[in-house]
Amino acid sequence: MCFKRRIEIKSLKQTKIMKKIIKGVWLSPYLPKISLKMKLTTLFLILSLVRIQASTYSQNTKLTLNVNNTSVEQLFNKIESVSEYRFLFESSLIDLDRKVSLNVEKKKITEILEKVFKGTDIAYTINDRQILLVKKKEQVIPIVTNTVVKSVVDQDVISVSGVVKDENNMPMPGLGVVVKGTSVSTSTDMDGNFKFNSIASNATLVFSYIGYKDQVVEVKNRSVINISMQVDVSELNEVIVNYGYGKVKKADMTGATASITSKELSKIPVTSAAEALKGRLPGVNVTSADGEPGASIRIRVRGGTSISQNNDPLFIVDGFIVGNIDNIPVNDIASIDVLKDAAATAIYGAQGSNGVIVVTTKTPVAGKVTVSYNNYFQFNQLPKDRKYDVLDPYEFVLANYEFAALQGTTQVESFEKYFGKYDDLELYKQKKATDWQDKLFGGSRLSQSHNLSIGGGNEMTKVNLSLTNNKDEGLLSGSGLERTVINFKMNQQVFKNLKADFSARITNTVIDGAGTSANAQLSIKDAVQTRPVNGIADELDIDPSQVAGDNDFEQFIQSLVSPSELVKQDWRKRTTNQYVFSAGLTWSLSKNLDAKSTITTSRDYSEQLRFYGPLTGESYNNGGSLPLGERTIGEAQFYRVVNTINYRKTWNDFKLDVLVGQDISSATGKSNFLRAEDFRLSVTPEELFANMQFGRVDRIDSGENTPFNRKSLFGRFDFQLFDKYIWTLTARADESSKFRGSNKLGIFPSLAFAWKINKENFMKNVDFVDDLKLRISYGQTGNDGVSTEASQFLFNGTTLRGPGFGNFDNLYYTPSSSVLYNPNIKWESTATSNFGLDFALFRSRLSGSFDYYKNETRDLLYQSAIPNNTGFDKQYQNVGSTSNRGFELALNAIIVDSDDFNFSINANIGRNDFRIDALDGTQDLFAKSNWASTDLKNVNDFYLKVGGKVGDFYGFETDGFYSTADFDSYNATTGRYVLKSGVPNSGALVGNTNIRPGFMKIKDLNGDGIVNDDDRKVLGNATPDFQGGLGFNFSYKGFDLSTFFDYQVGNEVYNTGKIQYNQFRRITYGNLLTTMSSDNRFTYLDVDGQYTGVAGSIVTDLDQLAAMNEGKTMWSHGSFGVAQALITNFGIEDGSFLRLNNVTLGYSLPKKLISKIGLSQFRLFATGRNLHIWTKYSGYDPDVNSQTRDPLTPGVDYSSFPKNRNYTLGLNATF
Amino acid sequence: MQHFKMITKYLDMKTNYILAIFAFLLLASCQKDFLDPDSISTFDNNYIYSNVDDARKGVNAIYSSFQQDAFRSRLSNNFCGNTDIERQSGWSSTADRYQIWDLNALDSNGDLNVVWSTAYRAIRDANIAIEGMQASGNLESSDPSVKRTFNQLLGECYVMRAYWYSMLAFYFGDVPYVTQAPVAGQNFYIPKSNRNEILTKEIQNIIDVEERMLWADQIPYGIEQINREYALGMIARISLQRGGYYLTPELNMVRDSDYLDYYQIAKDYSQKLMTLKDRALPTDFKQIFMNECKFIAPVNQEILWEVPFSKGSGDVGWNIGITVIGGTTSKHDYGAGNNYMGMPPTYYLSFDGKDKRRDVTCGLYQYNADFVQEIIPNANNISQGKWSRAFLTDPPGKQSAKGTGINWPMMRYADVILMYAEAENELNGPTIDAQNALKRVRQRAFDPTDWITNVDGYVAQVSTSKSAFFDAIVDERAWEFGGEMIRKYELIRWGIYSEKMKETVDGLKKLADDAFNGTGTGPDYLYWKLDDKGNFIVLNPNTKLAAAPDATWKRQSFLLQLHNNTTTYQEWITKDYANYYLTGPQPGVARYIFPIPAISIANSQGTLKNDGYKFK
């Protein structure tokens, strides 16, 4: 029947804009209008034939046609075959069989159509590639159902009509026209025509359309009013912010936000969205624990507010709260919005206190099916210039010999057993060193990523499916990450007023390797300090298990284990399958009222396999030195139901947006643990876990988590006056199952105000300002980030180290948490004030925003240290208060904007001070990083003071080393040196009371003649003065080049490696850094016998020592006890850096060329990441934070996995 | 108006639906426990002490502290040296355990920290269990079997708590006395209490509960479970600690004036056990410990309570016991083990040649990689011969090391008998009762043919005075309990720690001089071989022998090893014990008290200090 029914969909301009706001709520009024015009089936049919493209098809395209006496239909077909034009019409309107003849050469389509339809009743309009045909005298039918005629009796009533055209003189359909001061409105038809049948002759009409400036026209008794709309430059660049249960134009936002879109994200080839944020957004600090694949990435919005466990911002992916965004493929992300102040986050109440990160994944777009494919291949390596330099074999044996000789003959004998007599040590000059850093992570690793996405559909049903696979090889042998994500999204218009959304995300993640931190058996110490040669063992074949009868058997065995063997035996594989499903219904009850209900569920199934080979400490200590395996199977469940009602109404001078809602969520899970031991020595990890029955079951544990439930009610009231003043009032009440009784309830209000200054009359003449908005907000949020059992005293059953009645481990009940419960804990609350300014200048060539903020957190939920004579180390308490204050500035400048060449700069800078405002009654408090446990003298290495900043490193100040002049004499009988009177002895601090010249000397800061714990001071602070990023983007024709730097200035890093690797703490026959070479350090060794007559003996004479050590800069490595570490200013380093984070060069093939093979985009790119770092820091990387668990101990570099440098090649293709 | 009506109509129609949905969701979320969820994997104290089975598991928590390294390697072994009968060198390293052996531990010492925190964890678990049981009402249950079990469990709690306080007093002196389960709002900042006040209360607690406890033969796990015998023995043992000497912060060894009251208690309660539950001492001394290595735990015999280690747990046979050289290339499947604590030759030679306990106690041999016995290479490393992984019934594997599962004796019946003898002597002098008790223990050590000389003759000889009898008790306990690592506590409470250490050094020096000068009578060389059954035998265990009678005997330097050509004596002789009597902060006093761990001081917010004892 319908041979060829076609209908126009959108105009050129609209297509562009529609795409832009497609996810906006503003879209909905237009959609039904189109559907009214046709039957559903027709629409499906048509859409399958219609191509909608974002790019323009020039109207200047010229055609050559030569037809004689053909039907109109055949002519259409002909035109469609030689061009991209497509005809849209109702077939009943047009006489398709009419015969025409046409002979044109290189004529524009308008001229051709003019000829064809001359003298008919058909009118045409051209919108990009679409040619819409309609009857000339067709009656304009107001599409909007609620157009009503206002009866105004006391005024003249006239009929007004007209055409609305855009800046290119093209008609604009679907444009809203409102009679100012009334509820009378209509919208334009396909030809841009509008008509009011009876309105007051003195009425004022307001024409508005997204992306265009409003036109306000007085009727003044005219019956025809033609309007030309002007593009609103500032609005075209408009960003839509996802701000919690809704979206808003950034221009209308009262809160402080920062956003990044897919356009920028696509230039950062990384596996994780979190990592992509690094340095990009002001006030958002992204640090990774270290460079290990799958390492936890810490995101802090404005420094984090709490000193309790959890300072992570709230992560929301497509409206669903998730634990992290590591699993979201970067290619699937449309935008990431970071909500920073209470105005923006208060709607999330409890969870919003640390900021909210809203990730929106790409939404399907109606139109032809698009297929895009993105990939990259990445080569990773350890930056050679960041390696630690260690002693060569000869220097190594010399240092160890000297160390042994200082201790006594027993130690020398032992040394000789492994490395030979002193006189033979010269031989080590010939020996080749094993470079353990190279062996362990020196190789070049390959990572790759593939992303395929298919999207399309029609106005009723839109579907997007993407498949992503990432495979990263870690620098450490055997470590790696593979992640596969399937992301499916569907939007379905069920009825006119009912929309359904469905999404599913299925993720499979496999992480290999046990890393170097947490409970790993290997640490960076093994790579740096493992001896470069094995001494005599290199020549002989020593079986470590054969050597017995030695008290330090344990240490000896470990000292012979090669780190590269150890890493193979220290095996871990973590697999997680995550299923996230979300379904939502949006019901447009009326033009102004929407009700929305969303249910989201997620299930995580995880399996962690941990294998300990016979060389590992775990097997040695607890596994009878045989391979053993632990398998943990976990399941996490989560559901969340959100119901909201949203009422929006626009009057002439004011706009109202009211949202009320209810939110219920519940998280729980369970786990199953199995440990089996006594496998045969040759078993491989894979074999073991495939056949756990071959071992002996050592322990089984299973448990269900205590659910974490929360119930909330919230409301938001947005009021906008004269499009200049905006108020947002938010309130949320949360009830959390983590607290008891009335403490469950927390109420969090906020109030915000924004003033669009540029809309004021006095700004009208200030041409260079496109946008200027002032924002002020104050609000409260809360935090319940404690464990689900923190307020109850509960017990679990376990057999771990249970009594061995009857020779097996018996069950016992033990407290469910190692932190003592506290039934009185309550919500931690944060009050945030924010002052912000958004601006766009010079036709938006320069835009940006500035924010100053202060937030105060009270009743901190903190694991307070309590005396361990309670049987616990810590207890949850609401203690003290902290505050963050700082500023953020983000700038974006478009320097050159021409057809061929573009150049833009973006920069951001931020400063955040995290201060302690009150403590639990005390004026100061210590915190400890625990990197060296109790080996660290005094354990406490962080100092917190009321009014001080968080992150003060606390310790001693070195005074170099004791010179020979500090001593009176040497007593050969007792073997002790006698210090001059008045020279304080710091021997006890370094764990070696038998003090010698050349030992590390600690300043007696308080001058009491004794060096002890009272001589400590703040050595530095982990907080940077400011940090941020700087990017340059160029594009020239098909080429694009972007570079990105990130930086941090003014912070110190607590480099535990510098302490550890310059002494022999808990390592036998270990190596040292070259800072400890015999040229640098104080030595006692009479290398050639010139002082004592016996080569290799220890010089004790003060004068001789002075002569030997002239010009030496370092203390002796023998200063320290073998189980002693000391924090001094030596280990505190300037952590400022400037990193060339990213350089990307891309080339997109010309569209003309690729369109022939059906491609709409084909881009090749090469990226280098972490290319260079300018820093004085001596460790692997100054951007480090190892002790992530305690917010009070930032800036520690302990056994951090080095960050890699990588080179990427990739392509993006769209079909 | 029309417009408005339309909306209203819409709303009328749809609000009903919406309200219905909301109502449903609210109902769904308002399930009674939505905001008070719990997990079926967690339990509260009311539940745990509501029934016998779970209460058992609650009390088991206290036992789990014995499975921690803090006890396995530390308290049961490394912490207990050095004494006149057990030694290790503490001066050769500054690592944690060396600091302990050298009596020079810093407050940063990790071993001290782990012992301190494990002790208080055990005390916490005991307090939780005691409060749980007291609140449950089951101690007075009308069901006699429930009541019986609960009271027995309560006794276990008090006995174990007393054990840990006894240890804390020995290692740290005055400590915080915690007797309540931790509750929010409670004052956790508890200052030190006088150690004797703590012990007094802990003794009384066991006395109060002891009669409601059950004998080993009445309970499911026998001597692996704390029982009434052990409770009675612990009353006596802790009373002797309470009535004994201790080190004051001013570094004086003193005892409280009421000390005799506690000797009386020790006498009464050791006697009570000997009256109510007397048993013959098993005649085979070796078998007592062999049972442990064979996983046999007989009731009503020698051992009153032993720490139950499961297979895969426990360090006996790993760092306690006869050396076994193992590993992948060894020709046996027993794995490797040796001894941290060695026995000095002075102790070995102090035994009477006929004392059967010597060769059980002093391991002069080891197992080589072929599982063949051979003599130990070092005279200073005679092992705790009572145990060995080589005695295990099932070899644990070539590569095996720790976790042998061999139980560790906490008190033997012979100890109770000797405590009785000691207390009686202190109160009334060497009475017949005291003498008879001593005789009972000695009779097992000698063949009946030797009793006339070595038992009756010997006891008569040492019973001439209270002090002679006391000295005999000191000696007897050394011979009886060598390697069981309780000597240190006795030397402390007798107030003779430093004196005994000097005596040991002098003794060793004399042995070295005599051997070097050829003037001694002891075995400068030992001559050994394996008998027909492959068992290690020594020809001249305590005598000097110039040459072997035939070539089957191999010669090994023994006492001659004590001499060093450059320093006269081996370094270990002069250095191992130096801090105990000579170079410590107070010469003549062994500063056996250690500083409270730094972390505990820091977290006490000033309540605790490491004052006194001349700590650095």
Interface residues (C-beta under 8 A of the other chain):
Chain A: N146 V148 S183 Q407 G408 T409 T410 Q411 D543 P544 S545 Q546 A548 G549 N551 D552 F553 W587 L589 S590 N592 L593 A595 S597 P614 Y620 N621 N622 G623 G624 S625 L626 V641 N643 I645 Q662 I664 S666 T668 K670 E677 D678 L681 D698 S702 G703 E704 N705 T706 P707 F708 N709 K711 E735 S736 S737 K744 T788 E789 Q792 F793 L794 F795 N796 G797 L800 R801 G802 P803 G804 F805 G806 N807 F808 D809 N810 L811 Y812 Y813 T814 S816 L820 Y821 N822 P823 N824 A865 I866 P867 N868 N869 T870 G871 F872 D873 Q875 T922 F926 S933 T934 D935 L936 K937 N938 V939 N940 A988 G991 N992 T993 R1066 G1121 V1122 A1123 Q1124
Chain B: Q2 H3 M6 I7 Y10 L11 K14 I18 I21 F22 L25 L26 A28 S29 F34 L35 D36 P37 D38 S39 I40 S41 T42 F43 D44 N45 I48 D54 K57 G58 N60 A61 Y63 S64 F66 Q67 Q68 Q88 S92 S93 T94 A95 D96 L106 S108 N109 G110 N113 W116 S117 Y120 R121 I123 R124 D125 N127 V175 P176 V178 P182 A184 G185 F188 Y189 I190 P220 Y221 E224 Q225 F295 P308 F309 S310 K311 G312 S313 G314 T323 I325 G326 G327 T328 T329 S330 G335 A336 N338 Y340 Q366 A369 P377 P396 G397 Q399 S400 A401 K402 G403 G405 N407 E571 P597 A598 I599 S600 A602 N603 S604 Q605 T607 L608 K616
